[in-house]
Amino acid sequence: MFDANSVKNECVEWIRNFFEENGKGCNAVVGISGGKDSSVAAALCVEALGKGRVIGVLMPCGKQHDIDCAYKLVNHLGIKHYEINIEAAVNGVINEIEGKLDIQTQTRVNLPPRIRMATLYAVSQSLNGRVANTCNLSEDWVGYSTRYGDAAGDFSPLSNLTVTEIKQIGKLLGLPHDLVEKTPIDGLCGKTDEDNLGFTYAELDIYIRTGIIENQETKKRIDTMHERNLFKLQMMPAFKPTI
């Protein structure tokens, strides 16, 4: 019973209110991958603030095979955009670490999104901006994000919406069909999100919203991932002295 139009309108108003309270006159800075999440987040910001106050940042790491999708989105929305290649920064950090310790695969996977977020904040600070977080509820539920990478940001229009719901809003916003329905690929290890997760977003979204799932092994996997990654959604623990 998801009312995409009502939720879209509520989200647009929420973005306007956020900027009134936390950065009147500031710009929304959105990292653009060309996938549905960054596309919908950018389009919502355009509807809320006008295209003159939305800035897209494209951040390939070397050669990005689908960067044409990112350009299609910024051109479709008519927003100012910058392409900043992060390959030299990633390689610079890796080169400094190599030889001093063994670099784990997960370290190599998570470094680019963290450098991308640092890049977004550099652009944002230089252009009077606020950084959009583009994570969605489905990804956050199972920890499919990088802490202090794509999981960071100043405001998050999509973090309480599932993949299925975001697709519906994307269609309402008039975004190109191929961007809304683009197969999610993490851009890090070359696999699709669903290959990495071991289940589909459709299964996950129904389970999140209804608690219903047929495959008990999939349920167990989702529950385990959710519990293991809850720390990503919480504030950093801080010691509080009792005296």
QUIDABEL-V729702 format. One record per residue. N is the residue number from 1. SS is DSSP state (2 for helix, 1 for strand, 0 for the rest). PHI is phi in whole degrees, 0 to 359 (none if undefined). OMEGA is omega in whole degrees, 0 to 359 (NA if undefined). Layout:
n: (N:N)
ss: (SS:SS)
phi: (PHI:PHI)
omega: (OMEGA:OMEGA)
//
This chain:
n: (1:2:3:4:5:6:7:8:9:10:11:12:13:14:15:16:17:18:19:20:21:22:23:24:25:26:27:28:29:30:31:32:33:34:35:36:37:38:39:40:41:42:43:44:45:46:47:48:49:50:51:52:53:54:55:56:57:58:59:60:61:62:63:64:65:66:67:68:69:70:71:72:73:74:75:76:77:78:79:80:81:82:83:84:85:86:87:88:89:90:91:92:93:94:95:96:97:98:99:100:101:102:103:104:105:106:107:108:109:110:111:112:113:114:115:116:117:118:119:120:121:122:123:124:125:126:127:128:129:130:131:132:133:134:135:136:137:138:139:140:141:142:143:144:145:146:147:148:149:150:151:152:153:154:155:156:157:158:159:160:161:162:163:164:165:166:167:168:169:170:171:172:173:174:175:176:177:178:179:180:181:182:183:184:185:186:187:188:189:190:191:192:193:194:195:196:197:198:199:200:201:202:203:204:205:206:207:208:209:210:211:212:213:214:215:216:217:218:219:220:221:222:223:224:225:226:227:228:229:230:231:232:233:234:235:236:237:238:239:240:241:242:243)
ss: (0:0:0:2:2:2:2:2:2:2:2:2:2:2:2:2:2:2:2:2:2:2:0:0:0:0:1:1:1:1:1:0:0:0:0:2:2:2:2:2:2:2:2:2:2:2:2:2:2:0:2:2:2:1:1:1:1:1:0:0:0:0:0:0:0:0:2:2:2:2:2:2:2:2:2:2:2:0:0:1:1:1:1:0:0:0:2:2:2:2:2:2:2:2:2:2:2:1:0:0:1:0:0:0:2:2:2:2:2:2:2:2:2:2:2:2:2:2:2:2:2:2:2:2:2:2:0:0:1:1:1:1:1:0:0:0:2:2:2:2:2:0:0:0:0:0:0:0:0:0:0:0:0:0:1:1:0:0:0:0:0:0:2:2:2:2:2:2:2:2:2:2:0:0:0:0:2:2:2:2:0:0:0:0:1:0:0:0:0:0:0:1:2:2:2:2:2:0:0:0:2:2:2:2:2:2:2:2:2:2:0:0:0:0:0:2:2:2:2:2:2:2:2:2:2:2:2:2:0:2:2:2:2:0:0:0:0:0:0:0:0:0:0)
phi: (none:290:262:299:294:296:294:300:295:297:293:300:293:297:297:302:295:302:289:296:269:234:164:302:86:284:260:271:251:235:288:252:259:99:270:294:294:293:294:291:300:295:294:296:295:297:293:281:245:94:294:289:246:238:238:264:236:265:227:293:248:82:262:256:295:246:295:299:292:296:292:299:291:294:289:299:278:71:259:297:209:226:255:233:278:264:303:296:293:298:297:297:292:301:297:287:277:303:93:262:201:280:275:283:304:297:296:294:289:272:296:303:297:289:288:300:293:299:294:301:290:296:295:300:293:280:238:56:242:230:274:277:273:247:289:245:298:298:293:297:302:250:73:274:201:253:299:66:248:292:279:268:145:263:210:228:285:246:290:248:237:280:303:301:290:295:299:297:292:301:293:297:283:77:286:306:303:291:280:294:260:300:299:293:234:292:73:245:246:86:260:285:304:291:298:291:286:90:203:269:294:300:298:297:295:296:296:299:276:238:79:263:204:278:277:289:292:294:302:298:295:297:299:296:296:297:295:292:250:301:301:292:262:249:297:300:301:229:293:238:294:270:242)
omega: (181:179:186:183:179:181:177:180:177:181:177:179:178:178:178:181:179:183:175:185:189:179:182:181:180:178:171:180:187:172:186:177:185:176:186:186:180:178:181:179:180:180:177:179:177:180:182:190:188:186:179:181:178:183:177:178:178:187:176:173:190:179:179:189:184:182:176:178:178:178:178:182:183:177:178:182:181:182:174:182:179:172:181:183:186:186:182:179:179:180:180:179:180:181:179:182:184:181:179:178:178:181:180:179:181:177:179:181:186:181:181:178:178:177:175:181:176:178:178:179:176:177:182:182:180:186:176:188:170:187:177:168:185:178:177:183:182:179:181:183:183:176:183:179:181:179:184:172:180:179:180:178:180:177:188:182:189:191:175:179:179:177:180:181:180:177:179:179:178:178:178:181:178:179:178:184:184:176:180:184:181:179:183:176:186:179:184:183:175:179:174:177:185:173:181:184:183:176:183:176:178:177:183:184:178:180:180:187:186:185:183:175:184:185:184:176:177:177:180:180:180:181:180:180:180:181:183:187:180:182:181:184:183:175:177:178:181:178:176:180:182:181:NA)
//
